[in-house]
Amino acid sequence: MTKYVRVMDGLKSNAGGFEYKIDEVNIANNWNPNSLEAEEMGGFNFGTEDKILRWLHRGDTIYDVIIPDDAEVIKVDDEKGIYRSNKIIVTNPRKVTDDVVLELYKKSTLSNKIIAQCLLTLIWKNRIEISKYIIKDRVNLDNVNEILEEFVNYAGGNNLAYESTQEIYNILKEIQSSIDISLYVDKEPYIKELTNDKIINLTGQSGSGKSTYASKHFNSDEYLIVDTDEILSEHRFENSSGINKELGEHLRSKYKELPNCGDDFDLIYFEILDYCKKYNKTIVIDCAQFHCLKDINLLKGKIIIIRTCIDTCYSRTISRFKDNNPNYTDEELEKYMERKKAIFKWYKFSNEFIEKIDKL
């Protein structure tokens, strides 16, 4: 059985100011079911529970709607779930909280086009995180063009200028982009041949799966896998072996102050290639900080950028911390999680890096 609902500010309609009576029959002052214009038609509008998400910006309270047996009912817009009647009963008032919004979203049967409009109507009510939740749950590489087009059309030029609207717009644009890493949608690795040198530059954010990719695709004696974390991190260096141990010792003996990827990536990259040229193997450099490279023309060989979505990367880093530190305290975990939230800013630099690579 279809459940009807209505949203309004308290007991008043925000379209006309009619004050409703709860649990009583409300009769419209104006009712012309033959008109196609809402104002001339009059009556009371309401919607179905599975499509009311589109209308939650209309008020702070949601009511169940009961239609009296002698009422006339007209379906105005099936896609948006809009009905009108000359008589309705409103009952069971509930405040429209974030939990209510999420519950209604999970029940929704709205098209992609209307979902795009919902992203905006939720922004108008300052429910940015729920808009993000919907994008994460609903938007993918197959439907992003449709959703983004409607989002832009419905927003119009002026609304797109608002900071909150621009934030959601940028998230959708990243999903749509053929090269960008996205917050919520995984993409295939970005791969580009730069030179004929036997070098593979493997990068991506922490938790993206770089090391797993390297183990899967370069697990043979033909390759020499260099992990900059094992070279430069004191804790990782102590437990390193092979080429990473060699390079770590080489850099520590050559430099009084060990270079770091954030400031000295160009130097580290040169040192790795110079040291490894004595090996007749393909050099695989596994590092998350390729975006710190100042002179992009230094890159040789092939670039492979793992484009796992940032939401997944963050979750993996937290899971890895728990696995590596089984005796962690709540305070330590909270501190680590807060620090790792920076990944939601860092990945922007990776996208800038990919854009530069793509232009080479």
For each residue, the residues with C-beta under 8 A, 3 or more apart:
1:
2: 48 49
3: 48 49 64
4: 46 47 48 49 64 65 66 67 83
5: 46 47 48 49 52 62 63 64 65
6: 44 45 46 47 62 63 65 88 90
7: 52 55 56 58 59 61 62 63 96
8: 11 12 13 14 20 58 59 61 63
9: 12 14 59 60 61
10: 59 60 61
11: 8 19 20 21 22
12: 8 9 17 18 19 20
13: 8 16 17 18 19 20 44
14: 8 9 17 58 59
15: 45 58
16: 13
17: 12 13 14
18: 12 13 26 29 44
19: 11 12 13
20: 8 11 12 13 26 63 90
21: 11 24 26 90
22: 11 63 90 91 93
23: 89 90 91
24: 21 89
25: 68 87 88 89
26: 18 20 21 44 87 88 89 90
27: 86 87
28: 31 42 43 44 85 86 87
29: 18 42
30: 42 43
31: 28 41 42 43 72 86
32: 35 40 41 42
33: 41 43 72 74 84 86
34:
35: 32 40 41
36: 41
37: 40 41
38: 41 45 76 84
39: 42
40: 32 35 37
41: 31 32 33 35 36 37 38 74 84
42: 28 29 30 31 32 39 86
43: 28 30 31 33 74 84 85 86
44: 6 13 18 26 28 84 85 86 87 88
45: 6 15 38 76 82 83 84
46: 4 5 6 65 82 83 84 85 88
47: 4 5 6 51 52 54 55 80 81 82 83
48: 2 3 4 5 51 52 81 83
49: 2 3 4 5 52 104 107
50: 81 107 108 109 110
51: 47 48 54 80 81 108 109 110 114
52: 5 7 47 48 49 55 56 62 81 104
53: 56 101 104 105 108 110 118
54: 47 51 80 81 110 114 117 118 121
55: 7 47 52 58 80 121
56: 7 52 53 59 62 96 101 104 121 122 125
57: 121 122 124 125
58: 7 8 14 15 55
59: 7 8 9 10 14 56 62 96
60: 9 10 95 96
61: 7 8 9 10 93 94 95 96
62: 5 6 7 52 56 59 93 94 96 100
63: 5 6 7 8 20 22 90 91 92 93 94
64: 3 4 5 90 91 92
65: 4 5 6 46 88 89 90 91
66: 4 88 89 90 91
67: 4 71 73 85 87 88 89
68: 25 71 87 88 89
69:
70: 87
71: 67 68 85 86 87 88
72: 31 33 85 86 87
73: 67 83 84 85
74: 33 41 43 83 84 85
75: 78 82 83
76: 38 45 82 83 84
77: 80 81 82
78: 75 81
79: 111 113 114
80: 47 51 54 55 77 114
81: 47 48 50 51 52 54 77 78 110
82: 45 46 47 75 76 77
83: 4 45 46 47 48 73 74 75 76
84: 33 38 41 43 44 45 46 73 74 76
85: 28 43 44 46 67 71 72 73 74 88
86: 27 28 31 33 42 43 44 71 72
87: 25 26 27 28 44 67 68 70 71 72
88: 6 25 26 44 46 65 66 67 68 71 85
89: 23 24 25 26 65 66 67 68
90: 6 20 21 22 23 26 63 64 65 66 93
91: 22 23 63 64 65 66
92: 63 64
93: 22 61 62 63 90
94: 61 62 63 100
95: 60 61 100
96: 7 56 59 60 61 62 100 101
97: 100 101
98: 101 102 127 129 130
99: 102 103
100: 62 94 95 96 97 103 104
101: 53 56 96 97 98 104 105 122 127 130
102: 98 99 105 106 130 133
103: 99 100 106 107
104: 49 52 53 56 100 101 107 108
105: 53 101 102 108 118 130 133 134
106: 102 103
107: 49 50 103 104
108: 50 51 53 104 105 115
109: 50 51
110: 50 51 53 54 81 114 115 118
111: 79 114 115
112: 115 116 138 143 146 147 150
113: 79 116 117 146 147 150
114: 51 54 79 80 110 111 117 118
115: 108 110 111 112 118 119 134 138 147
116: 112 113 119 120 146 147 148 149 150 151 154
117: 54 113 114 120 121 150 151 154
118: 53 54 105 110 114 115 121 122 131 134
119: 115 116 122 123 131 134 135 147 151 168
120: 116 117 123 124 151 154 155 159 165 168
121: 54 55 56 57 117 118 124 125
122: 56 57 101 118 119 125 127 128 130 131 134
123: 119 120 126 127 128 131 162 164 165 168
124: 57 120 121
125: 56 57 121 122
126: 123 164
127: 98 101 122 123 130 131
128: 122 123 131 132 164 167 168
129: 98 132 133
130: 98 101 102 105 122 127 133 134
131: 118 119 122 123 127 128 134 135 168
132: 128 129 135 136 168 171 183 184
133: 102 105 129 130 136 137
134: 105 115 118 119 122 130 131 137 138 139
135: 119 131 132 138 139 168 171 172 175 183 184
136: 132 133 139 183 184 311
137: 133 134
138: 112 115 134 135 143 147
139: 134 135 136 143 144 147 172 175 184 185
140: 143 144 175 185
141: 144 175 185 187
142:
143: 112 138 139 140 146 147
144: 139 140 141 147 148 172 175 176 185
145: 148 149 176
146: 112 113 116 143 149 150
147: 112 113 115 116 119 138 139 143 144 150 151 172
148: 116 144 145 151 152 169 172 173 175 176
149: 116 145 146 152 153
150: 112 113 116 117 146 147 153 154
151: 116 117 119 120 147 148 154 155 168 169 172
152: 148 149 155 160 169
153: 149 150 156
154: 116 117 120 150 151
155: 120 151 152 159 160 165 169
156: 153 159 160
157: 160 161
158: 161
159: 120 155 156 162 165
160: 152 155 156 157 165 166 169
161: 157 158 165 166
162: 123 159 165 166
163: 166 167
164: 123 126 128 167 168
165: 120 123 155 159 160 161 162 168 169
166: 160 161 162 163 169 170
167: 128 163 164 170 171
168: 119 120 123 128 131 132 135 151 164 165 171 172
169: 148 151 152 155 160 165 166 172 173
170: 166 167 173 174
171: 132 135 167 168 174 175 182 183 184
172: 135 139 144 147 148 151 168 169 175 176
173: 148 169 170 176 177 180
174: 170 171 177 180 181 182 183 351
175: 135 139 140 141 144 148 171 172 182 184 185
176: 144 145 148 172 173
177: 173 174 180 182
178:
179: 190 351 354 355 358
180: 173 174 177 351 354
181: 174 187 204 205 305 307 308 309 310 347 350 351 354
182: 171 174 175 177 185 186 187 307 309 310
183: 132 135 136 171 174 309 310 311 344 347
184: 132 135 136 139 171 175 309 310 311
185: 139 140 141 144 175 182 309
186: 182 307 308 309 312
187: 141 181 182 190 307 309
188: 307
189: 204 213 304 305 306 307
190: 179 187 303 304 305 307 354 357 358
191: 302 303 304 305
192: 302 303 357 358 360
193: 301 302
194: 299 300 301 302 303 357 360
195: 199 299 300 301
196: 301
197: 300 301
198: 281 282 283 301
199: 195 273 282 283 285 300 301 302
200: 218 223 282 283 284 285 301 302 304
201: 285 287 290 299 301 302 303 304
202: 210 213 214 284 285 286 287 304 306
203: 210 286 287 288 289 290 291 303 304 305 306 350
204: 181 189 208 209 210 288 305 306 307 308 313 350
205: 181 208 288 308 310 313 343 346 347 350
206: 288 313 316 317 340 343
207: 308 312 313 314 315 316 317 320 343
208: 204 205 288 306 307 308 313
209: 204 212 213 306 308 316
210: 202 203 204 213 214 286 288 306
211: 214 215 227 286
212: 209 215 216
213: 189 202 209 210 216 217 304 306
214: 202 210 211 217 218 219 225 284 286
215: 211 212 218 219
216: 212 213 219
217: 213 214
218: 200 214 215 222 223 225 282 284
219: 214 215 216 223
220: 223
221: 281
222: 218 281 282
223: 200 218 219 220 281 282 283 284
224: 243 276 279 281 282 283 284
225: 214 218 243 284 286
226: 231 243 244 247 272 276 283 284 285 286
227: 211 230 231 236 240 244 286 287
228: 231 232 261 268 272 285 286 287 289
229: 232 233 236 286 287
230: 227 233 236 237 239 240 244 245 248
231: 226 227 228 237 240 244 247 248 251
232: 228 229 236 237 248 251 258 259 260 261 268
233: 229 230 236 237
234: 237 238
235: 238 239
236: 227 229 230 232 233 239 240
237: 230 231 232 233 234 240 244 245 248
238: 234 235
239: 230 235 236
240: 227 230 231 236 237 244 245 248
241: 244 245
242: 245 246
243: 224 225 226 246 247 276 279
244: 226 227 230 231 237 240 241 247 248
245: 230 237 240 241 242 248 249
246: 242 243 249 250 275
247: 226 231 243 244 250 251 271 272 275 276
248: 230 231 232 237 240 244 245 251 252
249: 245 246 252 253
250: 246 247 253 254 271 275
251: 231 232 247 248 254 255 258 259 268 271
252: 248 249 255 258
253: 249 250
254: 250 251 271
255: 251 252 258 259
256:
257:
258: 232 251 252 255
259: 232 251 255 263 264 267 268 271
260: 232 263 264
261: 228 232 264 265 268 287 288 289 292
262: 265 289 292
263: 259 260 292
264: 259 260 261 267 268
265: 261 262 268 269 287 289 290 292 293 294
266: 269 270 293 294 295 298
267: 259 264 270 271
268: 228 232 251 259 261 264 265 271 272
269: 265 266 272 273 285 293 298 299
270: 266 267 273 274 298
271: 247 250 251 254 259 267 268 274 275
272: 226 228 247 268 269 275 276 283 285
273: 199 269 270 276 277 283 300
274: 270 271 277
275: 246 247 250 271 272 278
276: 224 226 243 247 272 273 279 281 283
277: 273 274
278: 275
279: 224 243 276 283
280:
281: 198 221 222 223 224 276
282: 198 199 200 218 222 223 224
283: 198 199 200 223 224 226 272 273 276 279 301
284: 200 202 214 218 223 224 225 226
285: 199 200 201 202 226 228 269 272
286: 202 203 210 211 214 225 226 227 228 229
287: 201 202 203 227 228 229 261 265 290
288: 203 204 205 206 208 210 261
289: 203 228 261 262 265 292
290: 201 203 265 287 293 303 305 353
291: 203 349 350 352 353
292: 261 262 263 265 289 349
293: 265 266 269 290 296 298 299 353
294: 265 266
295: 266 298
296: 293 299 353 356 357 360
297:
298: 266 269 270 293 295
299: 194 195 201 269 293 296 303 357
300: 194 195 197 199 273
301: 193 194 195 196 197 198 199 200 201 283
302: 191 192 193 194 199 200 201
303: 190 191 192 194 201 203 290 299 357
304: 189 190 191 200 201 202 203 213
305: 181 189 190 191 203 204 290 350 353 354 357
306: 189 202 203 204 208 209 210 213
307: 181 182 186 187 188 189 190 204 208
308: 181 186 204 205 207 208 209 312 313
309: 181 182 183 184 185 186 187 312 313
310: 181 182 183 184 205 313 314 343 344 347
311: 136 183 184 314 315
312: 186 207 308 309 315 316
313: 204 205 206 207 208 308 309 310 316 317 343 347
314: 207 310 311 317 318 340 341 343 344
315: 207 311 312 318 319
316: 206 207 209 312 313 319 320
317: 206 207 313 314 320 321 340 343
318: 314 315 321 322 333 336 337 340
319: 315 316 322 323
320: 207 316 317 323 324
321: 317 318 324 325 328 333 336 340
322: 318 319 325 326 328 333
323: 319 320 326
324: 320 321
325: 321 322 328 332
326: 322 323
327:
328: 321 322 325 332 333 336
329: 332 333
330: 333 334
331: 334 335
332: 325 328 329 335 336
333: 318 321 322 328 329 330 336 337
334: 330 331 337 338
335: 331 332 338 339
336: 318 321 328 332 333 339 340
337: 318 333 334 340 341
338: 334 335 341
339: 335 336 342
340: 206 314 317 318 321 336 337 343
341: 314 337 338 344
342: 339 345 346
343: 205 206 207 310 313 314 317 340 346 347
344: 183 310 314 341 347
345: 342 348
346: 205 342 343 349 350
347: 181 183 205 310 313 343 344 350 351
348: 345 351 352
349: 291 292 346 352 353
350: 181 203 204 205 291 305 346 347 353 354
351: 174 179 180 181 347 348 354 355
352: 291 348 349 355 356
353: 290 291 293 296 305 349 350 356 357
354: 179 180 181 190 305 350 351 357 358
355: 179 351 352 358 359
356: 296 352 353 359 360
357: 190 192 194 296 299 303 305 353 354 360
358: 179 190 192 354 355
359: 355 356
360: 192 194 296 356 357
